[in-house]
Amino acid sequence: MKARRRDFLSLAAAAAALPRLSRAAWALDYPVRPVRLIVATGSGGSPDIVARLIGQWLSEKLGQPFVVDNRPGASTNIGTELALKAPPDGATLLLAMSSSAINPALYRHLNFNFVRDAEPVASIARIPLVMEVNPAVPAKTVPEFIAYAKANPGKVNLASGGPGTPLYVAGALFSMMADVKMTNVWYRGGEGAAIPDLLSGQVQAMFGVVPSSLAYVRPGSLRALAVTTAKRQPVLPDVPAMAEFLPGYEASGWYGIVAPKGTPPPIVDALNKQINAALDDANMRTRLADLGCDMFAGSPGDFAKFIEYETRKWAEVIKFTGVTAD
């Protein structure tokens, strides 16, 4: 009887070890087939380019194709749901972005919970914004703009790309922290569609992406009041950070990679290692910097904490605005 009991316990111990052994084997062999990298926006934009750069790096380093699959629609929710409901085997990844943390507060009937259903893999980059105004606006500094907006409540038109975009929430956070009221003007075509009206003065202010704003700010066609990152940006060294006037203010777009929840840790760690290596590569850093990206490397745990923080922050801001998307 004792021998049988010992045999049973040995078999039970071996069975319990199988998942760990299998996961280790997956990590050693990963990937064994092409990997799909879902981008929840259309082709050709910055998210698509970032995904293709990272996908090409992973393909070369891990020996299998990482194929970008563009699935736009519903403010990135279609592609996000498709990715998060895929089997958690490392064969499907998602290029997460700032909308991943903004949308949960805007859409009350999503079929997924991003924080619960995503397995953070690696952060990639932050995208700085700049608060810019038409030169006809008398304010030349953020304090002067706040005073001007308070003296003209609701009469200052603020352009944005709609409630799910970093441009909108950056402005909403500003309004909340500065206690000012502005009229939001949403442009379906985003920043590109808003620029002509900002240049002509039909709208007075906008939080724009730094790289695309430089062509207007440097010659003086638009006046930059502050960048939205925690510190000043090297490309606009004379433009203060908003936090210099509103302590604690920070608003950026961002990119990262997530997988479906339950993806084995060895696979997550292998991907994180290679993505961090990519961000340390001089050529990759140059190409991402050309897209306006500030490198943002870290561990899966660091990225998880960042996502949770961003989701809580934008939920408070969206609640302040009272805006919903459904």
PELINSUL-V526085 format. One record per backbone hydrogen bond with DSSP energy under -1.0 kcal/mol. CO is the residue of the C=O (numbers start at 0). NH is the residue of the N-H. E is the energy in kcal/mol with one decimal. If there is no record, write none. Layout:
{{CO | NH | E} {CO | NH | E}}
This chain:
{{0 | 4 | -2.7} {1 | 5 | -2.6} {2 | 6 | -2.6} {3 | 7 | -2.7} {4 | 8 | -2.7} {5 | 9 | -2.3} {6 | 10 | -2.4} {7 | 11 | -2.7} {8 | 12 | -2.5} {9 | 13 | -2.2} {10 | 14 | -2.6} {11 | 15 | -2.4} {12 | 16 | -1.5} {16 | 20 | -2.6} {17 | 21 | -3.2} {18 | 22 | -2.6} {19 | 23 | -2.2} {20 | 24 | -2.3} {21 | 25 | -2.7} {22 | 26 | -2.2} {23 | 27 | -2.1} {24 | 28 | -2.3} {25 | 29 | -2.4} {34 | 66 | -2.8} {35 | 92 | -3.0} {36 | 68 | -2.5} {37 | 94 | -2.7} {38 | 70 | -3.1} {44 | 48 | -2.2} {45 | 49 | -2.8} {46 | 50 | -2.4} {47 | 51 | -2.1} {48 | 52 | -2.2} {49 | 53 | -2.4} {50 | 54 | -3.0} {51 | 55 | -2.3} {52 | 56 | -1.8} {53 | 57 | -2.6} {54 | 58 | -2.4} {55 | 59 | -2.2} {56 | 60 | -2.3} {57 | 61 | -2.8} {58 | 62 | -1.4} {64 | 34 | -2.8} {66 | 36 | -2.9} {68 | 38 | -2.1} {72 | 77 | -1.6} {73 | 76 | -1.7} {75 | 79 | -1.7} {76 | 80 | -2.4} {77 | 81 | -2.1} {78 | 82 | -2.1} {79 | 83 | -2.5} {80 | 84 | -1.6} {82 | 85 | -1.3} {86 | 88 | -2.1} {90 | 35 | -2.9} {92 | 37 | -2.9} {93 | 95 | -1.2} {93 | 257 | -2.3} {95 | 255 | -2.0} {96 | 99 | -2.4} {97 | 100 | -1.4} {97 | 101 | -1.2} {98 | 102 | -2.8} {101 | 104 | -1.3} {102 | 106 | -2.8} {105 | 324 | -2.6} {112 | 116 | -3.4} {113 | 117 | -1.7} {116 | 260 | -2.2} {118 | 258 | -2.2} {121 | 256 | -3.3} {123 | 295 | -2.5} {124 | 254 | -2.4} {125 | 293 | -3.0} {126 | 252 | -2.3} {127 | 209 | -2.1} {128 | 227 | -2.4} {129 | 207 | -2.5} {130 | 224 | -3.1} {130 | 225 | -1.1} {131 | 205 | -2.1} {132 | 222 | -2.9} {133 | 136 | -2.4} {140 | 144 | -2.3} {141 | 145 | -2.7} {142 | 146 | -2.2} {143 | 147 | -2.3} {144 | 148 | -3.0} {145 | 149 | -2.3} {146 | 150 | -1.7} {151 | 154 | -2.0} {155 | 182 | -2.6} {156 | 203 | -1.6} {156 | 204 | -1.8} {157 | 184 | -2.8} {159 | 186 | -2.6} {161 | 164 | -1.8} {164 | 168 | -2.0} {165 | 169 | -2.4} {166 | 170 | -1.4} {167 | 171 | -2.5} {168 | 172 | -2.8} {169 | 173 | -1.8} {170 | 174 | -2.6} {171 | 175 | -2.4} {172 | 176 | -2.7} {173 | 177 | -2.9} {174 | 178 | -1.1} {174 | 179 | -1.5} {180 | 153 | -2.4} {182 | 157 | -3.0} {184 | 159 | -2.0} {186 | 189 | -2.2} {189 | 193 | -1.4} {190 | 194 | -1.8} {193 | 197 | -2.0} {194 | 198 | -2.8} {195 | 199 | -1.8} {196 | 201 | -1.6} {196 | 202 | -1.4} {203 | 133 | -2.1} {204 | 158 | -2.7} {205 | 131 | -3.0} {207 | 129 | -2.8} {208 | 212 | -1.3} {209 | 213 | -1.4} {212 | 215 | -1.7} {212 | 216 | -2.4} {213 | 217 | -2.3} {215 | 220 | -1.3} {215 | 221 | -1.9} {222 | 132 | -2.4} {225 | 130 | -3.4} {226 | 241 | -2.8} {227 | 250 | -1.9} {232 | 235 | -1.5} {235 | 238 | -1.9} {239 | 226 | -2.3} {240 | 243 | -2.0} {241 | 244 | -2.0} {241 | 245 | -2.9} {245 | 248 | -2.3} {252 | 126 | -3.5} {253 | 97 | -1.1} {254 | 123 | -2.6} {254 | 124 | -1.4} {255 | 95 | -1.9} {256 | 120 | -2.3} {256 | 121 | -1.8} {257 | 93 | -2.6} {258 | 118 | -3.7} {259 | 262 | -1.5} {263 | 267 | -2.0} {264 | 268 | -3.2} {265 | 269 | -2.0} {266 | 270 | -2.3} {267 | 271 | -2.7} {268 | 272 | -2.4} {269 | 273 | -1.7} {270 | 274 | -2.6} {271 | 275 | -2.5} {272 | 276 | -1.7} {273 | 277 | -2.1} {274 | 278 | -2.0} {277 | 280 | -1.4} {280 | 284 | -2.7} {281 | 285 | -2.0} {282 | 286 | -2.2} {283 | 287 | -2.6} {284 | 288 | -2.5} {285 | 289 | -1.8} {287 | 290 | -1.1} {287 | 292 | -2.0} {288 | 291 | -1.9} {293 | 125 | -2.5} {298 | 302 | -2.2} {299 | 303 | -2.3} {300 | 304 | -2.1} {301 | 305 | -2.1} {302 | 306 | -2.6} {303 | 307 | -2.3} {304 | 308 | -2.3} {305 | 309 | -2.8} {306 | 310 | -2.5} {307 | 311 | -2.1} {308 | 312 | -2.6} {309 | 313 | -2.6} {310 | 314 | -1.5} {311 | 315 | -1.7} {312 | 316 | -1.8} {313 | 317 | -2.9} {314 | 318 | -2.1} {315 | 319 | -1.8} {316 | 320 | -1.9} {317 | 321 | -1.9}}
